[in-house]
């Protein structure tokens, strides 16, 4: 009974992650500059990565066919999902900060840039 | 049986997302765009490793995802530091 609930919850999380990765892939290709693409990238790394890995861990906990390795796989999956949950926002933040400070990427459809007004390229359109 | 059927349906969706991330990683006009694409590709690969590990019942595939997650963060931090200060390493 409890194994079935774990497996169904895990499979639901894996399906949610697949949809989120697809949305992220479309967003990464559709958004117009690097800072906007970071939003789509964050969908791909948290919704599309942490949730399905946690789901795979739940599936591994409740999946009898895995045999004696089931708890081992679940533990490794939970550790990976926690690492990504902590490290992915840190990495994205460092990348965005470096791109802005090194003036590599202009803020193209820009309304207001409080950090550095000269990075703001106005008249680029209405946003995403 | 149900788990394998469901995962066999889901894995092509992840592969479609992989292609979309690959387009951005190859096309990205600036260096941070390339790095962002490679980031997303690697996160996608980590998820695929773990799902395939459950699908094929291979525990060793799951272990490979942990260092992969750490390497992605290392790539981000190194590239960000290089872009900001133009130095590699310490």
Backbone of each chain as ProteinMPNN parsed JSONL, in Angstrom:
{"seq_chain_A": "XXXXXXXXXXXXXXXXXXXXXXXXXXXXXXXXXXXXXXXXXXXXXXXXXXXXXXXXXXXXXXXXXXXXXXXXXXXXXXXXXXXXXXXXXXXXXXXXXXXXXXXXXXXXXXXXXXXXXXXXXXXXXXXX", "coords_chain_A": {"N_chain_A": [[0.829, -1.208, 0.0], [1.745, 1.358, 1.018], [3.989, 1.418, -0.505], [2.943, 1.587, -3.074], [1.809, 4.135, -3.014], [4.121, 5.687, -2.763], [5.402, 5.108, -5.208], [3.521, 6.099, -7.088], [3.428, 8.818, -6.397], [6.085, 9.516, -6.93], [6.228, 9.022, -9.694], [4.443, 10.937, -10.605], [5.869, 13.26, -9.941], [8.06, 12.967, -11.638], [6.823, 13.197, -14.139], [5.906, 15.848, -13.938], [8.379, 17.141, -13.882], [9.285, 16.584, -16.462], [7.515, 18.071, -18.058], [8.174, 20.624, -17.118], [10.843, 20.824, -17.947], [10.512, 20.878, -20.684], [9.076, 23.266, -21.014], [11.034, 24.99, -20.094], [13.018, 24.596, -22.038], [11.758, 25.648, -24.305], [11.422, 28.281, -23.432], [14.078, 29.121, -23.069], [14.908, 29.325, -25.651], [13.198, 31.225, -26.679], [13.178, 33.655, -25.246], [14.607, 37.019, -25.063], [17.027, 38.171, -24.186], [20.054, 37.484, -22.261], [19.578, 37.811, -19.49], [16.851, 37.503, -19.274], [16.631, 34.916, -20.182], [17.658, 33.558, -18.061], [15.548, 33.229, -16.276], [13.976, 31.236, -17.492], [15.886, 29.248, -17.429], [16.09, 28.757, -14.713], [13.631, 27.597, -14.179], [14.105, 25.209, -15.501], [16.132, 24.129, -13.931], [15.274, 23.921, -11.234], [12.393, 23.176, -11.079], [12.536, 21.348, -13.15], [14.578, 19.637, -12.479], [15.251, 19.221, -9.694], [12.778, 18.32, -8.679], [12.029, 15.998, -10.371], [14.21, 14.325, -9.723], [13.93, 13.93, -6.983], [11.489, 12.627, -7.199], [12.271, 10.305, -8.587], [13.782, 9.168, -6.583], [11.751, 8.587, -4.715], [10.297, 6.735, -6.225], [12.237, 4.737, -6.404], [12.344, 4.0, -3.742], [9.89, 2.737, -3.363], [9.782, 0.735, -5.252], [9.694, -2.535, -5.913], [11.097, -4.239, -7.602], [13.7, -3.392, -7.756], [15.158, -4.503, -5.762], [17.745, -5.2, -3.405], [19.133, -2.853, -3.728], [17.507, -0.711, -3.53], [17.109, 1.233, -1.411], [19.613, 2.37, -1.405], [19.759, 3.575, -3.96], [17.684, 5.405, -3.652], [18.662, 7.055, -1.596], [20.972, 8.156, -2.804], [19.732, 9.558, -4.846], [18.227, 11.468, -3.393], [20.289, 12.915, -2.184], [21.569, 13.993, -4.44], [19.499, 15.616, -5.434], [19.258, 17.473, -3.376], [21.796, 18.667, -3.458], [21.698, 19.914, -5.99], [19.581, 21.64, -5.542], [20.761, 23.443, -3.761], [23.098, 24.322, -5.092], [22.512, 25.154, -7.706], [21.014, 27.702, -7.828], [23.036, 29.316, -6.77], [25.077, 29.133, -8.677], [23.775, 30.211, -10.962], [23.315, 32.801, -10.082], [25.958, 33.737, -9.733], [26.85, 33.673, -12.358], [25.119, 35.498, -13.644], [25.735, 37.858, -12.287], [28.452, 38.137, -12.974], [28.219, 38.422, -15.745], [26.908, 40.848, -15.884], [28.634, 42.61, -14.52], [31.001, 42.449, -15.975], [30.229, 43.653, -18.245], [29.512, 42.293, -20.528], [27.027, 41.481, -21.538], [24.451, 43.371, -22.739], [21.535, 44.949, -21.297], [18.892, 44.36, -23.017], [15.943, 44.671, -24.011], [15.002, 47.153, -22.191], [13.795, 48.614, -19.166], [14.485, 49.839, -16.721], [17.598, 50.098, -15.18], [18.985, 49.718, -12.246], [21.516, 49.22, -11.273], [23.529, 49.868, -13.145], [23.226, 52.38, -15.2], [24.152, 52.802, -17.756], [24.239, 50.371, -19.003], [21.803, 49.936, -19.988], [19.882, 49.368, -22.714], [17.741, 51.163, -24.417], [14.426, 51.147, -25.947], [14.146, 48.663, -27.072], [11.88, 47.154, -27.362], [8.936, 45.484, -26.07], [9.655, 43.868, -23.941], [9.773, 40.401, -22.905]], "CA_chain_A": [[0.0, 0.0, 0.0], [2.579, 2.562, 1.101], [4.894, 1.387, -1.665], [2.208, 2.073, -4.24], [1.682, 5.596, -2.908], [5.438, 6.259, -3.065], [5.67, 4.99, -6.645], [2.669, 7.014, -7.859], [3.882, 10.193, -6.144], [7.342, 9.694, -7.656], [5.97, 9.11, -11.136], [3.84, 12.252, -10.855], [6.932, 14.275, -9.908], [8.87, 12.818, -12.854], [6.058, 13.798, -15.231], [5.961, 17.306, -13.749], [9.71, 17.58, -14.294], [9.4, 16.531, -17.921], [6.808, 19.239, -18.596], [8.937, 21.825, -16.776], [12.03, 20.903, -18.814], [10.075, 21.277, -22.023], [8.783, 24.707, -20.931], [12.314, 25.676, -19.972], [13.686, 24.553, -23.332], [11.107, 26.618, -25.192], [11.71, 29.615, -22.924], [15.477, 29.464, -23.301], [15.066, 29.7, -27.058], [12.309, 32.301, -27.092], [13.456, 34.93, -24.576], [15.393, 37.842, -25.969], [18.413, 38.38, -23.787], [20.588, 36.519, -21.299], [18.971, 37.942, -18.159], [15.513, 36.914, -19.35], [16.782, 33.465, -20.33], [17.943, 32.973, -16.741], [14.28, 32.813, -15.666], [13.63, 29.926, -18.05], [16.884, 28.283, -16.969], [15.78, 28.381, -13.334], [12.546, 26.601, -14.248], [14.687, 23.92, -15.878], [17.01, 23.523, -12.931], [14.573, 23.562, -9.991], [11.219, 22.354, -11.376], [12.844, 20.266, -14.069], [15.698, 18.797, -12.063], [15.126, 18.803, -8.294], [11.545, 17.548, -8.48], [12.075, 14.623, -10.895], [15.193, 13.483, -9.036], [13.246, 13.502, -5.756], [10.491, 11.644, -7.607], [12.945, 9.039, -8.878], [14.121, 8.591, -5.284], [10.532, 7.993, -4.152], [10.013, 5.522, -6.997], [13.208, 3.707, -6.015], [11.99, 3.5, -2.402], [8.712, 1.874, -3.379], [9.809, -0.161, -6.404], [10.214, -3.803, -5.36], [11.974, -4.938, -8.545], [15.089, -2.957, -7.615], [15.813, -5.422, -4.84], [18.459, -4.683, -2.23], [19.733, -1.549, -3.998], [16.466, 0.31, -3.583], [17.373, 2.358, -0.494], [20.861, 2.987, -1.867], [19.43, 4.473, -5.061], [16.864, 6.507, -3.142], [19.531, 7.975, -0.856], [21.804, 8.9, -3.751], [18.875, 10.51, -5.56], [17.892, 12.597, -2.513], [21.503, 13.739, -2.027], [21.76, 14.762, -5.682], [18.502, 16.679, -5.561], [19.582, 18.53, -2.408], [22.96, 19.405, -3.972], [21.272, 20.794, -7.081], [18.753, 22.688, -4.942], [21.613, 24.454, -3.14], [24.168, 24.833, -5.947], [22.069, 25.746, -8.975], [20.801, 29.153, -7.722], [24.31, 29.992, -6.54], [25.763, 29.21, -9.96], [23.078, 31.151, -11.839], [23.548, 34.151, -9.562], [27.34, 34.122, -10.027], [26.955, 33.894, -13.799], [24.429, 36.743, -13.987], [26.522, 38.962, -11.728], [29.669, 38.295, -13.77], [27.857, 38.944, -17.063], [26.567, 42.265, -15.752], [29.787, 43.417, -14.093], [32.017, 42.506, -17.025], [29.588, 44.399, -19.331], [29.471, 41.451, -21.723], [25.675, 41.38, -22.065], [23.615, 44.546, -22.492], [20.143, 44.666, -20.956], [18.442, 44.841, -24.332], [14.677, 45.382, -23.832], [15.272, 47.61, -20.819], [12.967, 49.669, -18.611], [15.297, 50.569, -15.76], [18.684, 49.297, -14.608], [19.431, 50.508, -11.103], [22.923, 48.964, -10.975], [24.389, 50.603, -14.061], [22.265, 52.903, -16.187], [24.719, 52.787, -19.102], [24.026, 49.043, -19.597], [20.4, 49.841, -20.36], [19.646, 49.723, -24.112], [16.303, 51.436, -24.483], [13.769, 51.047, -27.244], [14.298, 47.326, -27.627], [10.612, 46.443, -27.479], [8.087, 45.463, -24.886], [10.04, 42.829, -22.982], [9.95, 39.056, -23.415]], "C_chain_A": [[0.865, 1.262, 0.0], [3.574, 2.614, -0.05], [4.201, 1.935, -2.911], [2.09, 3.592, -4.208], [3.006, 6.264, -3.257], [5.702, 6.239, -4.567], [4.82, 5.977, -7.433], [3.078, 8.468, -7.636], [5.167, 10.479, -6.917], [7.115, 9.838, -9.14], [5.324, 10.444, -11.492], [4.911, 13.336, -10.876], [7.802, 14.182, -11.164], [8.141, 13.414, -14.06], [6.049, 15.309, -15.161], [7.302, 17.857, -14.218], [9.865, 17.574, -15.794], [8.723, 17.737, -18.551], [7.609, 20.514, -18.334], [10.176, 21.95, -17.655], [11.651, 21.345, -20.219], [9.777, 22.775, -22.053], [10.079, 25.5, -20.876], [13.057, 25.712, -21.298], [13.091, 25.555, -24.304], [11.46, 28.038, -24.753], [13.128, 30.053, -23.204], [15.693, 29.88, -24.753], [14.227, 30.907, -27.458], [12.651, 33.651, -26.459], [14.564, 35.69, -25.288], [16.774, 38.213, -25.473], [18.788, 37.449, -22.638], [19.882, 36.589, -19.95], [17.548, 37.391, -18.144], [15.603, 35.396, -19.453], [17.077, 32.8, -18.991], [16.658, 32.527, -16.046], [13.894, 31.425, -16.142], [14.613, 28.862, -17.552], [16.594, 27.838, -15.544], [14.598, 27.425, -13.264], [13.141, 25.237, -14.554], [15.512, 23.299, -14.787], [16.289, 23.176, -11.629], [13.373, 22.678, -10.291], [11.592, 21.145, -12.221], [13.948, 19.354, -13.615], [15.534, 18.303, -10.625], [13.907, 17.913, -8.089], [11.605, 16.155, -9.106], [13.102, 13.745, -10.207], [14.623, 13.017, -7.694], [12.207, 12.428, -6.075], [11.115, 10.299, -7.914], [13.381, 8.357, -7.584], [12.918, 7.928, -4.632], [10.16, 6.708, -4.884], [10.946, 4.395, -6.565], [12.888, 3.14, -4.635], [10.852, 2.487, -2.469], [8.728, 0.788, -4.427], [10.468, -1.475, -5.995], [11.233, -4.468, -6.283], [13.436, -4.537, -8.413], [15.853, -3.807, -6.61], [16.554, -4.71, -3.725], [19.066, -3.306, -2.459], [18.735, -0.411, -3.893], [16.747, 1.491, -2.663], [18.642, 3.098, -0.874], [20.583, 3.996, -2.98], [18.599, 5.653, -4.57], [17.727, 7.527, -2.411], [20.387, 8.807, -1.784], [20.973, 9.931, -4.5], [18.535, 11.699, -4.673], [19.097, 13.504, -2.31], [21.72, 14.598, -3.27], [20.765, 15.904, -5.776], [18.791, 17.801, -4.576], [20.77, 19.358, -2.904], [22.542, 20.376, -5.074], [20.43, 21.939, -6.539], [19.609, 23.797, -4.349], [22.521, 25.119, -4.174], [23.663, 25.564, -7.19], [21.744, 27.239, -8.869], [22.095, 29.918, -7.499], [25.057, 30.172, -7.855], [25.118, 30.217, -10.885], [23.342, 32.588, -11.403], [24.957, 34.626, -9.902], [27.498, 34.461, -11.498], [26.308, 35.225, -14.19], [25.214, 37.953, -13.498], [27.774, 39.221, -12.564], [29.344, 38.877, -15.14], [27.544, 40.423, -16.984], [27.786, 43.104, -15.418], [30.843, 43.528, -15.173], [31.486, 43.206, -18.274], [29.568, 43.608, -20.635], [28.091, 41.484, -22.377], [24.922, 42.66, -21.722], [22.211, 44.102, -22.091], [19.301, 45.221, -22.094], [17.027, 45.441, -24.324], [14.627, 45.896, -22.403], [14.283, 48.692, -20.407], [13.791, 50.516, -17.654], [16.372, 49.634, -15.229], [19.305, 50.103, -13.476], [20.916, 50.319, -10.815], [23.84, 49.821, -11.841], [23.52, 51.099, -15.22], [22.815, 52.824, -17.612], [24.583, 51.422, -19.776], [22.654, 48.934, -20.23], [20.221, 50.298, -21.807], [18.158, 49.91, -24.309], [15.76, 51.244, -25.889], [13.872, 49.682, -27.878], [12.994, 46.589, -27.785], [9.899, 46.38, -26.158], [8.45, 44.357, -23.913], [10.144, 41.479, -23.649], [9.161, 38.85, -24.685]], "O_chain_A": [[0.748, 2.115, -0.879], [3.957, 3.688, -0.514], [4.806, 2.659, -3.702], [2.249, 4.258, -5.231], [3.031, 7.277, -3.956], [6.167, 7.227, -5.135], [5.323, 6.628, -8.349], [3.077, 9.264, -8.575], [5.322, 11.556, -7.492], [7.738, 10.682, -9.785], [5.61, 11.019, -12.543], [4.875, 14.23, -11.721], [8.233, 15.205, -11.695], [8.761, 14.059, -14.905], [6.167, 15.985, -16.183], [7.363, 18.902, -14.867], [10.508, 18.462, -16.354], [9.271, 18.359, -19.462], [7.717, 21.378, -19.204], [10.531, 23.054, -18.069], [12.383, 22.097, -20.862], [10.166, 23.474, -22.989], [10.215, 26.54, -21.521], [13.657, 26.727, -21.651], [13.814, 26.23, -25.037], [11.759, 28.896, -25.584], [13.371, 31.213, -23.537], [16.566, 30.697, -25.044], [14.512, 31.548, -28.469], [12.433, 34.69, -27.082], [15.362, 35.105, -26.02], [17.634, 38.546, -26.288], [17.946, 36.722, -22.112], [19.615, 35.558, -19.332], [17.089, 36.873, -17.126], [14.776, 34.675, -18.896], [16.782, 31.62, -18.801], [16.673, 31.547, -15.301], [13.535, 30.553, -15.351], [14.227, 27.724, -17.287], [16.822, 26.679, -15.195], [14.554, 26.547, -12.402], [12.75, 24.231, -13.962], [15.6, 22.074, -14.701], [16.671, 22.206, -10.974], [13.318, 21.543, -9.817], [11.046, 20.056, -12.041], [14.243, 18.373, -14.297], [15.662, 17.108, -10.361], [13.982, 16.885, -7.415], [11.256, 15.189, -8.428], [12.901, 12.534, -10.107], [14.802, 11.863, -7.306], [12.055, 11.454, -5.338], [10.563, 9.26, -7.55], [13.359, 7.13, -7.484], [13.034, 6.843, -4.063], [9.763, 5.72, -4.266], [10.52, 3.254, -6.383], [13.122, 1.96, -4.372], [10.843, 1.502, -1.731], [7.793, -0.01, -4.5], [11.675, -1.516, -5.757], [12.127, -5.175, -5.819], [14.32, -5.245, -8.895], [17.084, -3.818, -6.62], [16.056, -3.734, -3.164], [19.475, -2.649, -1.502], [19.086, 0.741, -4.143], [16.637, 2.64, -3.091], [18.74, 4.312, -0.69], [21.092, 5.117, -2.96], [18.793, 6.78, -5.026], [17.546, 8.732, -2.586], [20.526, 10.016, -1.594], [21.438, 11.041, -4.763], [18.55, 12.835, -5.146], [18.953, 14.726, -2.268], [22.019, 15.788, -3.165], [21.123, 17.021, -6.148], [18.59, 18.97, -4.904], [20.769, 20.584, -2.794], [22.979, 21.527, -5.091], [20.54, 23.072, -7.007], [19.237, 24.968, -4.419], [22.701, 26.336, -4.148], [24.315, 26.49, -7.673], [22.16, 27.998, -9.745], [22.243, 31.041, -7.981], [25.609, 31.241, -8.118], [25.815, 30.999, -11.531], [23.563, 33.474, -12.229], [25.146, 35.773, -10.309], [28.19, 35.415, -11.852], [26.875, 35.989, -14.971], [25.343, 38.95, -14.208], [28.121, 40.371, -12.835], [30.082, 39.718, -15.652], [27.868, 41.179, -17.9], [27.96, 44.191, -15.968], [31.509, 44.556, -15.296], [32.211, 43.341, -19.259], [29.602, 44.19, -21.719], [27.977, 41.512, -23.602], [24.77, 42.996, -20.548], [21.749, 43.031, -22.483], [19.025, 46.42, -22.135], [16.895, 46.632, -24.607], [14.25, 45.156, -21.494], [13.966, 49.583, -21.196], [13.805, 51.743, -17.748], [16.079, 48.494, -14.866], [20.055, 51.05, -13.712], [21.525, 51.174, -10.173], [24.796, 50.422, -11.352], [23.136, 50.33, -16.101], [22.044, 52.785, -18.571], [24.786, 51.311, -20.985], [22.362, 47.963, -20.927], [20.388, 51.481, -22.106], [17.401, 48.941, -24.362], [16.5, 51.187, -26.87], [13.706, 49.546, -29.09], [12.995, 45.474, -28.306], [10.211, 47.129, -25.232], [7.601, 43.947, -23.122], [10.547, 41.384, -24.808], [9.191, 37.762, -25.261]]}, "seq_chain_B": "XXXXXXXXXXXXXXXXXXXXXXXXXXXXXXXXXXXXXXXXXXXXXXXXXXXXXXXXXXXXXXXXXXXXXXXXXXXXXXXXXXXXXXXXXX", "coords_chain_B": {"N_chain_B": [[6.179, -3.023, -14.055], [4.289, -1.085, -14.865], [5.779, 1.139, -14.106], [8.01, 1.019, -15.793], [6.808, 1.298, -18.301], [5.682, 3.871, -18.084], [7.991, 5.429, -17.671], [9.296, 4.956, -20.08], [7.62, 6.371, -21.738], [8.042, 8.95, -20.808], [10.757, 9.601, -21.079], [11.428, 10.389, -23.83], [10.401, 13.037, -23.792], [12.164, 14.385, -22.121], [14.408, 14.105, -23.753], [13.702, 15.676, -25.914], [13.738, 18.183, -24.7], [16.471, 18.246, -24.231], [17.482, 18.594, -26.823], [16.515, 21.172, -27.352], [17.915, 22.669, -25.42], [20.473, 22.186, -26.346], [20.48, 23.543, -28.761], [20.453, 26.192, -27.837], [22.889, 26.202, -26.453], [24.736, 25.899, -28.5], [24.138, 28.046, -30.174], [23.989, 30.392, -28.682], [24.518, 33.846, -28.378], [26.349, 35.219, -26.718], [29.089, 34.675, -24.347], [28.149, 34.006, -21.666], [25.655, 32.939, -22.415], [26.333, 30.594, -23.797], [27.446, 29.197, -21.641], [25.244, 28.974, -19.975], [23.603, 27.339, -21.53], [25.165, 24.991, -21.56], [25.114, 24.398, -18.869], [22.351, 23.834, -18.468], [22.119, 21.63, -20.129], [23.728, 19.832, -18.734], [22.362, 19.555, -16.287], [20.051, 18.377, -17.248], [21.174, 16.012, -18.162], [21.929, 14.862, -15.733], [19.419, 14.334, -14.574], [18.47, 12.52, -16.478], [20.307, 10.426, -16.165], [19.57, 9.476, -13.618], [16.888, 8.76, -13.956], [17.176, 6.839, -15.966], [18.69, 5.058, -14.533], [16.8, 4.038, -12.727], [15.075, 2.972, -14.612], [16.571, 1.009, -16.036], [17.327, -0.483, -13.895], [19.889, -0.117, -12.748], [22.109, 0.539, -10.371], [24.561, 1.873, -10.442], [24.449, 3.961, -12.229], [23.226, 6.03, -10.905], [25.042, 6.993, -9.096], [26.81, 8.432, -10.678], [25.575, 10.843, -11.085], [25.944, 12.538, -8.908], [28.717, 13.622, -8.693], [28.522, 14.922, -11.166], [26.61, 16.951, -10.737], [28.072, 18.505, -8.963], [30.207, 19.3, -10.592], [28.934, 20.949, -12.418], [28.303, 23.191, -10.922], [30.897, 23.975, -10.3], [31.834, 24.695, -12.84], [30.191, 26.932, -13.391], [31.012, 28.722, -11.354], [33.744, 29.031, -11.916], [33.748, 30.114, -14.537], [32.306, 32.448, -14.075], [34.009, 33.768, -12.333], [36.22, 34.121, -13.951], [35.19, 35.785, -15.947], [34.643, 38.035, -14.462], [36.996, 38.87, -13.131], [39.077, 38.245, -14.802], [40.945, 36.228, -14.218], [42.274, 32.944, -13.798], [41.691, 30.156, -11.665], [43.099, 30.6, -8.428]], "CA_chain_B": [[5.716, -2.975, -15.448], [3.721, 0.249, -15.066], [6.85, 2.129, -13.971], [8.835, 1.015, -17.005], [6.018, 1.849, -19.409], [5.566, 5.319, -17.87], [9.296, 6.061, -17.903], [9.563, 4.901, -21.52], [6.873, 7.467, -22.355], [8.518, 10.251, -20.329], [12.147, 9.874, -21.467], [11.5, 11.23, -25.042], [10.156, 14.456, -23.485], [13.45, 14.913, -21.644], [15.336, 14.188, -24.882], [13.303, 16.866, -26.682], [14.295, 19.333, -23.983], [17.915, 18.231, -24.456], [17.745, 19.197, -28.136], [16.29, 22.616, -27.246], [19.05, 23.255, -24.684], [21.663, 22.087, -27.203], [20.401, 24.644, -29.731], [20.896, 27.421, -27.162], [24.309, 26.092, -26.104], [25.541, 26.095, -29.704], [23.805, 29.295, -30.842], [24.039, 31.532, -27.76], [25.395, 34.864, -28.946], [27.426, 35.654, -25.826], [29.697, 33.577, -23.571], [27.23, 33.504, -20.62], [24.6, 32.117, -23.017], [26.89, 29.254, -24.001], [27.609, 28.533, -20.344], [23.895, 28.646, -19.499], [23.166, 26.17, -22.279], [25.89, 23.803, -21.089], [24.544, 24.145, -17.538], [21.049, 23.168, -18.566], [22.362, 20.301, -20.688], [24.27, 18.938, -17.706], [21.283, 19.22, -15.348], [19.199, 17.426, -17.958], [21.886, 14.725, -18.175], [21.853, 14.282, -14.385], [18.069, 13.757, -14.427], [18.36, 11.335, -17.333], [21.08, 9.347, -15.521], [18.838, 8.906, -12.492], [15.694, 8.077, -14.461], [17.609, 5.617, -16.647], [19.109, 4.122, -13.491], [15.598, 3.333, -12.259], [14.489, 2.252, -15.748], [17.357, -0.192, -16.322], [17.673, -1.096, -12.596], [21.353, -0.083, -12.624], [22.405, 1.521, -9.321], [25.798, 2.621, -10.659], [24.152, 5.175, -12.993], [22.798, 7.11, -10.013], [26.238, 7.563, -8.459], [27.466, 9.387, -11.568], [24.89, 12.143, -11.105], [26.379, 13.413, -7.806], [29.827, 14.474, -9.148], [28.089, 15.77, -12.283], [25.99, 18.148, -10.161], [29.125, 19.349, -8.384], [30.993, 19.889, -11.68], [28.182, 22.051, -13.046], [28.486, 24.376, -10.081], [32.294, 24.41, -10.451], [31.917, 25.392, -14.137], [29.58, 28.249, -13.222], [31.817, 29.604, -10.511], [34.999, 29.35, -12.597], [33.504, 31.026, -15.656], [31.909, 33.741, -13.524], [35.193, 34.429, -11.779], [37.072, 34.546, -15.062], [34.582, 36.938, -16.618], [34.633, 39.2, -13.591], [38.332, 39.358, -12.763], [40.05, 37.83, -15.817], [41.982, 35.337, -13.683], [41.862, 31.567, -13.633], [42.158, 29.577, -10.411], [43.026, 31.424, -7.224]], "C_chain_B": [[5.158, -1.587, -15.775], [4.821, 1.303, -15.052], [7.663, 2.186, -15.248], [8.087, 1.613, -18.194], [5.943, 3.373, -19.31], [6.898, 6.012, -18.167], [9.662, 6.033, -19.382], [8.782, 5.975, -22.263], [7.493, 8.817, -22.036], [9.896, 10.602, -20.895], [12.246, 10.657, -22.789], [11.229, 12.705, -24.792], [11.45, 15.101, -22.996], [14.435, 15.054, -22.8], [14.993, 15.371, -25.797], [13.862, 18.125, -26.027], [15.801, 19.402, -24.174], [18.263, 18.904, -25.783], [17.578, 20.713, -28.062], [17.432, 23.304, -26.504], [20.305, 23.257, -25.544], [21.672, 23.205, -28.239], [20.909, 25.928, -29.084], [22.388, 27.367, -26.845], [25.184, 26.324, -27.333], [25.354, 27.5, -30.268], [24.157, 30.52, -30.019], [24.989, 32.631, -28.167], [26.535, 35.293, -28.027], [27.945, 34.465, -25.009], [28.767, 33.102, -22.443], [26.087, 32.667, -21.187], [25.096, 30.7, -23.276], [26.958, 28.497, -22.685], [26.255, 28.116, -19.778], [23.36, 27.409, -20.218], [23.849, 24.9, -21.803], [25.409, 23.392, -19.697], [23.266, 23.318, -17.631], [21.194, 21.778, -19.156], [22.833, 19.336, -19.607], [23.222, 18.579, -16.663], [20.348, 18.185, -15.96], [19.838, 16.036, -17.961], [21.822, 14.049, -16.807], [20.483, 13.633, -14.159], [17.941, 12.482, -15.244], [19.124, 10.153, -16.738], [20.225, 8.661, -14.46], [17.596, 8.166, -12.974], [16.079, 6.787, -15.192], [18.11, 4.579, -15.648], [17.935, 3.347, -12.918], [15.042, 2.452, -13.377], [15.232, 0.942, -16.015], [17.728, -0.976, -15.069], [19.184, -1.212, -12.423], [21.733, 0.944, -11.566], [23.627, 2.379, -9.623], [25.54, 3.907, -11.447], [23.81, 6.332, -12.068], [23.998, 7.782, -9.363], [26.882, 8.621, -9.35], [26.813, 10.762, -11.539], [25.41, 13.079, -10.016], [27.606, 14.241, -8.205], [29.458, 15.363, -10.316], [27.47, 17.064, -11.763], [27.053, 19.08, -9.579], [29.957, 20.023, -9.484], [30.263, 21.039, -12.344], [28.391, 23.326, -12.246], [29.908, 24.905, -10.22], [32.467, 25.174, -11.758], [31.363, 26.803, -14.028], [30.503, 29.199, -12.485], [33.107, 30.005, -11.223], [34.779, 30.34, -13.722], [33.137, 32.406, -15.133], [33.127, 34.49, -12.991], [36.103, 34.925, -12.894], [36.496, 35.776, -15.745], [34.721, 38.2, -15.779], [36.032, 39.76, -13.376], [39.412, 38.999, -13.757], [41.209, 37.045, -15.217], [41.399, 33.931, -13.636], [42.39, 31.068, -12.299], [42.085, 30.59, -9.291], [43.35, 32.878, -7.532]], "O_chain_B": [[5.49, -0.99, -16.799], [4.818, 2.235, -15.857], [7.976, 3.27, -15.74], [8.666, 2.346, -18.996], [6.116, 4.08, -20.303], [6.933, 7.049, -18.83], [10.269, 6.977, -19.889], [9.226, 6.445, -23.31], [7.484, 9.724, -22.867], [10.174, 11.771, -21.162], [13.098, 11.541, -22.875], [11.767, 13.552, -25.504], [11.794, 16.213, -23.397], [15.214, 16.007, -22.836], [15.882, 15.99, -26.382], [14.387, 19.013, -26.699], [16.361, 20.494, -24.27], [19.213, 19.684, -25.863], [18.38, 21.459, -28.624], [17.873, 24.384, -26.898], [21.104, 24.192, -25.493], [22.725, 23.754, -28.562], [21.69, 26.666, -29.683], [23.08, 28.38, -26.957], [26.269, 26.892, -27.213], [26.304, 28.089, -30.785], [24.565, 31.55, -30.556], [26.186, 32.372, -28.294], [27.592, 35.695, -28.515], [27.332, 33.398, -24.979], [28.606, 31.893, -22.272], [25.594, 31.769, -20.505], [24.39, 29.727, -23.016], [26.587, 27.326, -22.603], [26.125, 27.049, -19.178], [22.744, 26.539, -19.602], [23.209, 23.859, -21.657], [25.307, 22.205, -19.385], [23.112, 22.279, -16.989], [20.493, 20.849, -18.752], [22.408, 18.182, -19.557], [23.179, 17.441, -16.194], [19.909, 17.248, -15.294], [19.16, 15.023, -17.791], [21.679, 12.83, -16.714], [20.391, 12.528, -13.624], [17.381, 11.488, -14.781], [18.657, 9.015, -16.795], [20.155, 7.434, -14.401], [17.277, 7.086, -12.478], [15.401, 5.768, -15.061], [17.979, 3.376, -15.872], [18.044, 2.15, -12.651], [14.595, 1.332, -13.132], [14.611, -0.105, -16.197], [18.372, -2.021, -15.162], [19.699, -2.251, -12.01], [21.682, 2.14, -11.851], [23.73, 3.498, -9.119], [26.324, 4.851, -11.35], [24.069, 7.489, -12.4], [23.983, 8.986, -9.107], [27.439, 9.598, -8.849], [27.437, 11.748, -11.931], [25.33, 14.298, -10.173], [27.563, 15.464, -8.074], [30.014, 16.452, -10.458], [27.76, 18.146, -12.275], [26.944, 20.3, -9.692], [30.365, 21.175, -9.337], [30.89, 22.001, -12.787], [28.624, 24.398, -12.805], [30.125, 26.116, -10.257], [33.164, 26.188, -11.793], [31.976, 27.757, -14.506], [30.748, 30.324, -12.923], [33.525, 31.16, -11.155], [35.535, 31.302, -13.858], [33.59, 33.418, -15.668], [33.255, 35.7, -13.179], [36.685, 36.006, -12.802], [37.23, 36.704, -16.084], [34.893, 39.297, -16.312], [36.237, 40.972, -13.429], [40.561, 39.405, -13.584], [42.345, 37.187, -15.669], [40.195, 33.746, -13.458], [43.443, 31.519, -11.848], [41.125, 31.356, -9.203], [43.336, 33.718, -6.632]]}, "name": "protein", "num_of_chains": 2, "seq": "XXXXXXXXXXXXXXXXXXXXXXXXXXXXXXXXXXXXXXXXXXXXXXXXXXXXXXXXXXXXXXXXXXXXXXXXXXXXXXXXXXXXXXXXXXXXXXXXXXXXXXXXXXXXXXXXXXXXXXXXXXXXXXXXXXXXXXXXXXXXXXXXXXXXXXXXXXXXXXXXXXXXXXXXXXXXXXXXXXXXXXXXXXXXXXXXXXXXXXXXXXXXXXXXXXXXXXXXXX"}
